[in-house]
Amino acid sequence: MAVIGPSGAGKTTLLRMLAGVFAPDSGSVRAFGRDISRLSGRELAHLRREIGLLYQSDNLIPSLRVVHNVLMGRLGSWSTLRALRSLVWPREVDSARAALREVELEDRLWDLPGALSGGEQQRVAIARLILQGPRALLADEPASSLDQRLGREVVLKLAALARARGATLVVSLHTLDLLGEHFDRILALRGGRLFWSGEPRELSRALLRELYGAEYRSLDLDSLAVAERAP
C-alpha cells in the first residue's frame, strides 16, 4: 500500500501510530487483531518486533560498523546483556552477512556507514529489517533523500522483500513516479484525514490537482502517467 498526500498531510504520523511509536489522541489503532493504543510495556515491545519501520533517513549509527547496524534488527529478541556483548564482538555475523547479501552489500560488512553512498545506506537499513523479520514493513518516504534511480531501487527492494516474506508493506511517498506497478492500493491523506483510497489505475490528474493544491506544479505531477479523470 502506498500513502500519498501533500506536506503536513499526516503521512509520517500515520506510520508512526501504526508502528506503536505514537498513540492516537482518540480512537484506536489495530495491528494483528490487537489495539496498539491499549498496549504498554512488554506487550507493546513484543508487538513492535512484528512491525519494521524504515525512516526517511537511514537511521544508521555512524560510529558503528555496518555489521552492528544490521544486527540492531535483533535487539527486540535479545537480552540487554547479549546486546551489549554484541557491541564488543558481534553475534550472529553469518546472519548479518546473509541479510546484506540479499541487498547486494555482503562485501561492506565491516565498513562504517560514512563509507557508503546514500542508496547503500538505505539498503543497510533494509538488511536490518530483513534480520528483524517483521510481519509488516512500514517505510516513511524512504526515497526522499535519494535521486530518482536510487529511490526506485529502494522501493523495488522493499516490494521484493515484502513479497518474499508474505509481509504487509506500507510506504509513504512524496515522489509519485515511484508508484509504478508495485502497489495494490493507494491511500491519499490531506489535513490529517483520509481524502481518497483506491487502486493505482483509478488515480487521476484531476484528483491529484485537488489533493495537492498549490504543491501540484512544484512536484511536476503533469508528467505523471495517469488519466485526466477517474475511469
C-alpha positions as CSV (number, residue, x, y, z in Angstrom):
1,M,0.0,0.0,0.0
2,A,1.2,3.5,-0.9
3,V,0.3,6.5,1.3
4,I,0.4,9.9,-0.6
5,G,-0.5,13.5,0.1
6,P,0.9,17.0,0.4
7,S,3.4,18.1,3.0
8,G,1.9,18.0,6.5
9,A,-0.9,15.7,5.5
10,G,-0.1,13.3,8.3
11,K,1.8,10.5,6.5
12,T,4.6,10.2,9.0
13,T,2.2,10.5,11.9
14,L,0.1,7.7,10.5
15,L,3.0,5.3,10.0
16,R,4.4,6.0,13.5
17,M,1.0,5.3,15.0
18,L,0.8,2.0,13.1
19,A,4.3,1.2,14.5
20,G,3.2,2.0,18.0
21,V,5.6,4.9,18.3
22,F,2.8,7.5,18.7
23,A,-0.5,6.9,20.5
24,P,-3.7,8.4,19.0
25,D,-5.5,11.2,20.8
26,S,-8.7,9.4,20.3
27,G,-10.0,6.3,18.5
28,S,-7.8,3.2,18.2
29,V,-5.0,1.6,16.1
30,R,-5.3,-2.1,15.5
31,A,-2.5,-4.4,14.3
32,F,-2.7,-8.2,14.0
33,G,-6.0,-8.1,15.8
34,R,-4.8,-6.1,18.8
35,D,-5.4,-2.5,19.8
36,I,-1.9,-0.9,19.9
37,S,-3.2,2.1,21.8
38,R,-4.1,-0.1,24.7
39,L,-0.7,-1.9,24.9
40,S,2.2,-0.9,27.1
41,G,5.5,-2.3,28.4
42,R,6.3,-5.8,27.4
43,E,3.2,-6.3,25.3
44,L,4.0,-3.3,23.2
45,A,7.7,-4.3,22.9
46,H,6.6,-7.7,21.6
47,L,4.3,-6.2,19.0
48,R,7.0,-3.8,17.8
49,R,9.1,-6.8,16.9
50,E,6.5,-7.7,14.3
51,I,6.5,-4.2,12.8
52,G,9.5,-2.9,11.0
53,L,9.8,0.9,10.5
54,L,12.2,2.4,7.9
55,Y,12.6,6.2,8.5
56,Q,13.1,9.0,5.9
57,S,16.8,8.9,6.7
58,D,18.5,5.5,7.0
59,N,18.8,6.0,10.8
60,L,22.2,4.2,11.0
61,I,24.6,4.9,13.8
62,P,27.7,6.5,12.1
63,S,30.2,5.3,14.7
64,L,29.2,1.6,14.4
65,R,30.2,-0.6,11.6
66,V,27.6,-2.0,9.1
67,V,27.5,-5.3,10.9
68,H,26.5,-3.7,14.1
69,N,23.8,-1.6,12.4
70,V,22.3,-4.6,10.7
71,L,22.4,-6.7,14.0
72,M,20.2,-4.0,15.6
73,G,17.4,-5.8,13.9
74,R,17.8,-8.5,16.6
75,L,17.6,-6.1,19.6
76,G,13.9,-6.8,20.1
77,S,14.7,-10.5,20.7
78,W,18.0,-10.2,22.5
79,S,18.6,-9.6,26.2
80,T,20.3,-6.4,27.3
81,L,23.4,-8.3,28.2
82,R,23.6,-10.1,24.8
83,A,23.1,-6.7,23.0
84,L,26.0,-5.2,25.0
85,R,28.3,-8.1,24.3
86,S,27.5,-7.9,20.6
87,L,28.8,-4.3,20.6
88,V,32.2,-5.7,21.7
89,W,32.2,-8.8,19.5
90,P,29.2,-9.0,17.0
91,R,26.9,-12.0,17.5
92,E,25.2,-13.8,14.5
93,V,27.7,-12.3,12.0
94,D,26.6,-15.0,9.4
95,S,23.0,-13.9,9.7
96,A,24.0,-10.2,9.2
97,R,26.2,-11.3,6.2
98,A,23.2,-13.2,4.7
99,A,20.9,-10.2,5.1
100,L,23.5,-7.9,3.4
101,R,23.8,-10.5,0.6
102,E,20.1,-10.0,-0.1
103,V,20.7,-6.3,-0.7
104,E,23.9,-6.9,-2.6
105,L,26.2,-5.4,0.1
106,E,27.8,-8.5,1.6
107,D,31.3,-7.1,1.0
108,R,30.6,-4.0,3.1
109,L,30.0,-5.9,6.4
110,W,32.9,-4.2,8.3
111,D,32.7,-0.7,6.7
112,L,31.5,2.4,8.6
113,P,28.2,3.9,7.2
114,G,30.1,7.1,6.2
115,A,32.0,5.0,3.5
116,L,28.7,4.1,1.8
117,S,26.6,6.1,-0.7
118,G,23.1,7.2,0.3
119,G,21.5,4.3,-1.6
120,E,23.8,1.8,0.1
121,Q,23.0,3.2,3.5
122,Q,19.3,2.7,2.8
123,R,20.0,-0.8,1.7
124,V,21.8,-1.5,5.0
125,A,18.6,-0.3,6.8
126,I,16.6,-2.7,4.7
127,A,19.1,-5.5,5.7
128,R,18.4,-4.6,9.3
129,L,14.7,-5.1,8.6
130,I,15.4,-8.5,7.0
131,L,17.2,-9.6,10.2
132,Q,14.2,-8.3,12.3
133,G,11.8,-10.4,10.2
134,P,8.7,-8.3,10.8
135,R,5.2,-9.3,9.6
136,A,4.6,-5.7,8.5
137,L,7.0,-3.3,6.8
138,L,6.4,0.5,7.1
139,A,8.6,2.9,5.2
140,D,8.4,6.7,5.7
141,E,9.4,8.4,2.4
142,P,12.4,6.1,2.0
143,A,13.4,7.7,-1.3
144,S,13.1,11.3,-0.2
145,S,16.8,11.9,0.1
146,L,17.8,9.9,-3.0
147,D,17.9,10.6,-6.7
148,Q,15.2,9.0,-8.8
149,R,17.2,6.0,-9.8
150,L,18.3,5.1,-6.3
151,G,14.8,5.9,-4.9
152,R,13.3,3.4,-7.4
153,E,15.9,0.8,-6.4
154,V,15.0,1.1,-2.7
155,V,11.2,0.8,-3.3
156,L,11.9,-2.2,-5.5
157,K,13.9,-3.8,-2.7
158,L,11.2,-3.2,-0.2
159,A,8.5,-4.6,-2.5
160,A,10.6,-7.7,-3.2
161,L,11.2,-8.2,0.5
162,A,7.5,-8.0,1.3
163,R,6.6,-10.4,-1.5
164,A,9.3,-12.9,-0.5
165,R,8.1,-13.0,3.1
166,G,4.4,-12.6,2.6
167,A,4.5,-9.4,4.7
168,T,2.4,-6.3,4.6
169,L,4.1,-3.3,3.0
170,V,3.0,0.3,3.6
171,V,5.1,3.1,2.1
172,S,4.6,6.8,2.2
173,L,5.7,8.5,-1.0
174,H,6.4,12.1,-1.9
175,T,7.6,11.3,-5.4
176,L,4.7,9.7,-7.2
177,D,6.6,8.4,-10.2
178,L,7.7,5.6,-7.8
179,L,4.1,4.3,-7.6
180,G,4.7,2.1,-10.6
181,E,3.2,-1.4,-10.5
182,H,4.5,-2.2,-7.0
183,F,1.4,-1.2,-5.0
184,D,-2.1,-2.8,-4.8
185,R,-3.8,0.2,-3.2
186,I,-3.3,3.9,-2.5
187,L,-4.3,5.9,0.5
188,A,-4.4,9.7,0.0
189,L,-4.3,11.9,3.1
190,R,-4.9,15.7,3.4
191,G,-5.1,17.7,6.6
192,G,-4.8,14.6,8.7
193,R,-7.8,12.9,7.2
194,L,-8.4,10.2,4.6
195,F,-9.0,12.1,1.3
196,W,-9.3,9.2,-1.1
197,S,-8.4,5.5,-1.4
198,G,-8.4,3.2,-4.4
199,E,-6.3,1.2,-6.8
200,P,-3.4,2.8,-8.7
201,R,-5.4,2.5,-12.0
202,E,-8.1,4.7,-10.5
203,L,-5.7,7.6,-9.8
204,S,-6.4,10.6,-12.0
205,R,-4.8,14.0,-12.7
206,A,-8.0,15.8,-11.5
207,L,-7.8,14.0,-8.2
208,L,-4.1,14.8,-7.8
209,R,-4.8,18.5,-8.5
210,E,-7.4,18.6,-5.8
211,L,-5.3,16.6,-3.4
212,Y,-2.0,18.6,-3.7
213,G,-3.4,22.1,-4.4
214,A,-0.5,24.6,-4.6
215,E,2.1,21.8,-4.4
216,Y,0.9,20.2,-7.6
217,R,3.1,22.1,-10.1
218,S,6.2,22.0,-7.8
219,L,6.0,18.2,-7.8
220,D,5.9,18.1,-11.6
221,L,2.8,15.9,-11.5
222,D,1.8,16.9,-15.0
223,S,4.4,14.4,-16.2
224,L,2.9,11.5,-14.3
225,A,1.2,8.8,-16.5
226,V,-2.3,8.9,-15.2
227,A,-5.7,9.5,-16.7
228,E,-7.0,13.1,-16.8
229,R,-10.1,12.0,-14.9
230,A,-11.0,8.9,-13.0
231,P,-12.3,6.0,-15.1
